[in-house]
Amino acid sequence: MIDEIPLPDEGKLLVQYEIGGETASFYRPIDQHPPLVERDEVENLLKCLDIDSILDVFTAILLEKKIIFISKHKALLSQAINCFVLFIFPF
């Protein structure tokens, strides 16, 4: 059933689906809150990358370039990506 129902656009009530004789309306709320990032995650990013590297990645994100993040430590990798998502919010 999940594959049959299309995902609605953000903030719009677009999809109505009949289930067991009742009509169900599906919508996606607009995400108005920045992602949750802890202070120590930002500190870890600053420990791993210098300011010039952070600005280079930030610039590449704003220019919509493709970026590949590589790390030996998966936890630090996830934290770094979450920090950049926070930095570009609400773009």
Summary of the structure (lengths in Angstrom):
residues: 91
radius of gyration: 18.8
end to end distance: 32.6
largest distance: 59.2
contacts: 177
relative contact order: 0.15
helix: 44%
strand: 16%
